Amino acid sequence: MTNIRNAMGAHRMTSWKVADAKARFSELIERALQEGAQEITRHGRRTAVVVSAAEWDRRAHREGSLVEFLDRSPLKDSGLTIERPQDLPPDIEL
């Protein structure tokens, strides 16, 4: 297990090798609840991140649809026009 710090030196998350994460899974979950995200590595590469259900819900929650988001855009009434090429796609012989 390794503590990872960001460029400013602040604690970011703890990194676990997959074998350690398996062997100490209860501790891994408890740390995700108490300290935040826990990173799991395999062969030295970042492969998974464990977070609490509350954190997952907070990050995954979306308000409204894409259409509603675009409708609230400050560019909606800006007069911005997007021109698209009118060229036809090239003929492809199959």
Secondary structure by P-SEA (a helix, b strand, c coil): cbbbbcccccccbbbbcaaaaaaaaaaaaaaaacccbbbbbcccccccccccaaaaaaaacccccaaaaaaacccccccbbbbccccccccccc
